[in-house]
Amino acid sequence: MTQAHSHESELDLLKRQLPIWLASSKELCLEGKVASYIPELSKAPQEALGIHIIDQAGHSVTAGDSGLTFTMQSISKVFTLLLALMDNGEDVVFDKVGMEPTGDNFNSMLKLELVQPGIPFNPLINAGAIAISSLIAGGTSEEKSERTLQFFRKLARNDSLSYDMAVYRSEAESADLNRSMAYFLKDNGVLKGNVNEVLDIYFRHCSISVTCADLARMALVLAYNGTDPLTGVNLIPRRYVQIAKTFMVTCGMYNASGEFAIEVGLPAKSGVAGGILTMVPGRYGIGVIGPSLNPKGNSIAGVHVLETLSREMDWSLF
């Protein structure tokens, strides 16, 4: 934060400035494109942009279209990773997925065959997240999906979180590449169980419907190393949150993760519905929605407003 702002509380400054910064970023919406490879996502409003910021006391600042509902898509991968770690421990999880960025598109299967031992490079690409979905504990795919949904509800402090069934169906019907990856993983011995059941778990957690406020509350738990500061209850072991946040820095913004780390400097995860979950560790949880995407698959205006916030508020960790 600049010296001129030092006499004013951060939240007061945000309440005053955030709508101005958001309006400036919103001009970029028309330069991007709404995702269409999952047909249902193409119905999202291209010009929408919203943000919700919450602190450890539950005080929040919102601006723009923060009440818009959207599906988590790849943002959900952070939390299924955490659930799989809690269910299995690190050794089991990292026997099935690696810990490195790929440099390839999130839906690429190129290196599954080229690079031994043939496991997905990390849990935040599609192949990795599908492998992670197979590790969630439960007797049936329905039980695994229900455990996942309840975990998300607890972190978001919202018992009404549910699936967008239109997006879920659209996702399942347009998932030829994901199916190819899943069968390849099955053949490689990475994925255990019935491929269609594992994919169903994956499609369901990607289609959980949220608002910016839900994302911000989930991010707040990560910002406080697995403890919900609003209740003081530890929900996730600190070590696993550390792992998840490291993946968010290195892989969370697809092939723009390095650029985002330089320009924003916060752990983050985006989704192709236009959501971004990020946080200022030890201070804020942040949820952003902007369905218009840049060529890397991230919200074009959402990234811009986070760049502005990081610069103006001096939030970068680096």
C-alpha positions in Angstrom: 0.0 0.0 0.0 1.3 3.5 -0.9 2.2 6.0 1.9 -0.7 8.2 0.9 -3.1 5.4 1.7 -1.4 4.4 5.0 -3.8 6.4 7.2 -6.8 4.7 5.8 -7.7 1.1 6.6 -7.3 -1.4 3.7 -11.0 -2.3 3.7 -12.1 1.4 3.6 -9.6 2.0 0.7 -10.9 -1.1 -1.1 -14.6 0.0 -0.7 -13.7 3.4 -2.2 -11.3 2.3 -5.0 -12.5 -1.2 -6.0 -15.4 -0.1 -8.1 -13.1 2.3 -10.0 -10.5 -0.3 -10.6 -13.1 -2.9 -11.7 -14.7 -0.4 -14.1 -11.3 0.1 -15.8 -10.7 -3.6 -16.1 -14.2 -4.3 -17.4 -13.3 -2.5 -20.6 -11.2 -5.6 -21.5 -14.2 -8.0 -21.5 -14.9 -7.4 -25.2 -11.4 -8.4 -26.1 -11.8 -12.0 -24.8 -14.1 -14.9 -25.6 -16.5 -16.9 -23.5 -15.6 -20.6 -23.4 -17.6 -22.6 -25.9 -16.0 -26.1 -26.1 -18.4 -27.0 -23.3 -21.5 -25.7 -25.1 -23.4 -24.7 -22.0 -20.6 -22.3 -20.9 -21.1 -20.2 -24.0 -24.3 -18.8 -22.5 -22.4 -16.8 -19.9 -22.5 -13.0 -20.2 -19.3 -11.8 -21.9 -19.4 -8.4 -20.3 -19.8 -9.6 -16.7 -17.1 -8.9 -14.1 -17.3 -9.2 -10.3 -15.2 -9.6 -7.2 -15.7 -10.4 -3.6 -13.0 -10.0 -0.9 -13.4 -11.2 2.7 -11.2 -10.8 5.7 -10.7 -13.0 8.8 -13.4 -11.3 10.7 -16.0 -11.8 8.0 -15.9 -8.2 6.7 -16.2 -8.1 2.9 -16.0 -5.8 0.0 -17.7 -6.5 -3.3 -17.9 -4.8 -6.7 -19.5 -5.5 -10.1 -21.4 -8.7 -10.9 -20.2 -10.6 -7.8 -23.6 -12.2 -7.4 -23.4 -14.0 -10.7 -23.5 -17.8 -10.4 -21.0 -19.9 -12.4 -19.5 -23.3 -12.2 -16.1 -24.0 -10.5 -14.6 -26.0 -13.4 -10.8 -26.3 -12.8 -11.0 -24.3 -9.5 -12.5 -27.5 -8.0 -9.3 -29.4 -8.7 -7.5 -27.6 -5.8 -10.1 -28.9 -3.4 -10.4 -32.5 -4.7 -6.6 -32.6 -4.4 -6.9 -31.6 -0.7 -9.7 -34.2 -0.2 -7.6 -36.9 -1.8 -4.6 -36.0 0.3 -6.8 -36.1 3.5 -8.2 -39.5 2.3 -4.9 -41.1 1.2 -1.8 -39.2 2.3 1.0 -37.8 0.1 2.7 -41.1 -0.9 -0.4 -42.5 -2.5 -1.4 -39.3 -4.2 2.0 -38.6 -5.6 2.4 -42.1 -6.9 -0.4 -41.2 -9.3 0.4 -37.6 -10.2 3.6 -35.6 -10.4 4.5 -32.2 -8.9 5.7 -30.3 -11.9 4.3 -27.7 -14.4 3.9 -29.1 -17.9 4.2 -26.2 -20.3 1.4 -27.9 -22.3 -2.3 -27.0 -22.5 -4.4 -28.1 -19.5 -6.2 -30.7 -21.6 -3.1 -32.1 -23.4 -2.2 -35.8 -23.1 1.1 -35.4 -25.1 3.5 -36.2 -22.2 1.5 -39.0 -20.8 3.1 -41.2 -23.5 6.4 -39.3 -24.0 7.6 -38.9 -20.5 8.0 -41.8 -18.1 6.6 -43.0 -15.7 3.5 -41.9 -17.7 1.7 -40.2 -14.8 0.1 -36.8 -15.2 2.6 -34.0 -14.5 0.4 -32.4 -11.8 -3.0 -32.5 -10.2 -4.3 -29.3 -11.8 -4.3 -30.4 -15.4 -7.2 -32.5 -16.6 -5.4 -35.8 -16.6 -4.1 -35.2 -13.1 -7.5 -34.1 -11.8 -9.1 -37.2 -13.3 -6.6 -39.4 -11.5 -7.2 -37.5 -8.3 -11.0 -38.0 -8.6 -10.3 -41.7 -8.6 -8.6 -41.4 -5.2 -11.5 -39.8 -3.3 -12.8 -42.3 -0.7 -16.2 -43.8 -1.0 -17.9 -47.1 -1.9 -19.6 -45.8 -5.0 -19.2 -42.8 -7.4 -22.3 -41.3 -5.9 -20.8 -41.5 -2.4 -17.5 -40.0 -3.6 -19.4 -37.1 -5.3 -21.5 -36.5 -2.2 -18.4 -36.4 0.1 -16.8 -33.9 -2.4 -19.9 -31.7 -2.4 -20.1 -31.8 1.4 -16.4 -30.8 1.7 -17.0 -27.9 -0.7 -20.1 -26.8 1.3 -18.1 -26.8 4.5 -15.3 -24.7 3.1 -17.7 -22.3 1.5 -19.9 -22.2 4.6 -22.8 -22.7 2.3 -25.0 -25.7 2.7 -26.9 -24.9 -0.5 -24.0 -25.4 -2.9 -25.1 -27.8 -5.6 -24.5 -28.9 -9.2 -25.5 -26.9 -12.4 -27.0 -29.9 -14.0 -27.2 -28.3 -17.5 -23.4 -27.7 -17.4 -22.8 -31.2 -16.0 -24.7 -32.8 -18.9 -23.0 -30.5 -21.4 -19.6 -31.4 -19.9 -20.3 -35.1 -20.0 -21.6 -35.0 -23.6 -18.6 -33.0 -25.0 -15.8 -34.8 -23.1 -14.2 -37.0 -25.8 -10.7 -35.8 -25.0 -11.2 -36.3 -21.3 -12.5 -39.8 -21.9 -9.5 -40.5 -24.1 -7.2 -39.4 -21.3 -9.0 -41.4 -18.7 -8.8 -44.6 -20.7 -5.1 -44.0 -21.3 -4.6 -43.5 -17.6 -6.5 -46.7 -16.9 -4.4 -48.6 -19.4 -1.2 -47.2 -17.8 -2.3 -48.4 -14.4 -2.7 -44.9 -13.0 -6.4 -44.9 -12.8 -8.2 -47.5 -10.7 -11.8 -48.4 -11.0 -14.5 -47.9 -13.6 -13.5 -45.1 -16.1 -17.1 -43.8 -16.5 -17.7 -43.6 -12.8 -14.4 -41.7 -12.2 -15.3 -39.3 -15.0 -18.7 -38.8 -13.5 -17.1 -37.7 -10.2 -14.8 -35.3 -12.2 -17.7 -33.8 -14.3 -19.7 -33.3 -11.1 -17.1 -31.4 -9.1 -16.3 -29.2 -12.1 -20.0 -28.3 -12.4 -20.6 -27.2 -8.8 -22.2 -23.8 -9.0 -20.9 -20.9 -6.9 -20.7 -17.2 -6.5 -17.6 -15.0 -5.9 -18.6 -15.0 -2.2 -18.4 -18.8 -2.1 -14.9 -18.8 -3.7 -13.7 -16.0 -1.4 -14.8 -18.0 1.7 -13.1 -21.2 0.4 -10.0 -19.1 -0.4 -10.0 -17.6 3.1 -9.5 -21.1 4.6 -6.5 -21.6 2.4 -5.2 -18.1 3.3 -5.2 -19.2 7.0 -3.5 -22.6 6.3 -6.6 -24.8 6.5 -8.3 -23.1 9.5 -11.5 -21.2 9.0 -10.7 -17.9 10.8 -14.5 -17.2 11.1 -14.9 -20.2 13.4 -11.4 -21.1 14.5 -12.0 -24.7 13.3 -9.2 -26.5 11.4 -10.7 -28.1 8.3 -7.5 -29.1 6.4 -4.1 -30.1 7.6 -1.6 -27.2 7.2 0.9 -29.4 5.2 -1.8 -30.2 2.5 -2.7 -26.6 2.2 1.0 -25.7 1.7 1.1 -28.3 -1.1 -2.1 -27.0 -2.8 -1.0 -23.3 -2.6 2.4 -24.3 -4.2 0.6 -25.9 -7.1 -1.6 -22.8 -7.4 1.5 -20.7 -7.8 3.3 -23.0 -10.3 0.3 -24.4 -12.3 -2.9 -22.7 -11.2 -3.3 -20.2 -14.1 -2.7 -22.7 -16.9 0.2 -21.7 -19.2 0.1 -18.1 -17.8 1.1 -19.2 -14.3 4.6 -17.7 -14.4 3.3 -14.5 -15.8 0.6 -14.3 -13.2 3.2 -15.0 -10.4 5.2 -12.0 -11.7 2.4 -9.6 -12.3 0.1 -10.5 -9.3 2.2 -12.7 -7.0 -0.5 -14.5 -5.2 -1.6 -18.3 -5.2 -4.5 -18.6 -7.6 -6.6 -21.1 -9.6 -8.8 -20.2 -12.6 -11.5 -22.1 -14.3 -12.9 -21.8 -17.9 -16.2 -20.5 -16.7 -14.3 -17.3 -15.9 -13.8 -17.8 -12.1 -10.6 -17.1 -10.3 -10.0 -18.1 -6.7 -7.0 -16.3 -5.0 -5.9 -15.1 -1.6 -3.6 -12.8 0.3 -2.2 -15.3 2.8 -3.0 -14.5 6.4 -5.3 -11.7 5.3 -8.0 -12.1 2.6 -9.9 -14.7 0.5 -10.8 -13.4 -3.0 -13.3 -14.7 -5.6 -13.5 -13.2 -9.1 -15.8 -13.9 -12.0 -15.3 -12.7 -15.6 -16.5 -15.2 -18.2 -14.6 -13.5 -21.1 -11.3 -15.4 -21.4 -7.9 -14.6 -22.8 -6.1 -17.1 -25.2 -4.6 -18.9 -22.2 -8.1 -19.7 -20.8 -8.1 -17.2 -17.9 -10.6 -14.4 -17.3 -9.1 -11.5 -19.3 -10.7 -8.7 -17.1 -10.4 -10.8 -13.9 -6.6 -11.1 -14.3 -6.3 -7.4 -15.0 -8.2 -6.4 -11.9 -6.1 -8.7 -9.8 -2.9 -7.1 -11.3 -4.3 -3.7 -10.4 -5.1 -4.8 -6.8 -1.7 -6.4 -6.3 0.1 -3.3 -7.6 -2.0 -0.7 -5.8 -2.3 -2.6 -2.5 1.3 -4.1 -2.5 0.0 -7.6 -2.2 2.5 -9.6 -4.1 4.3 -12.3 -2.1 7.4 -12.0 -4.2 
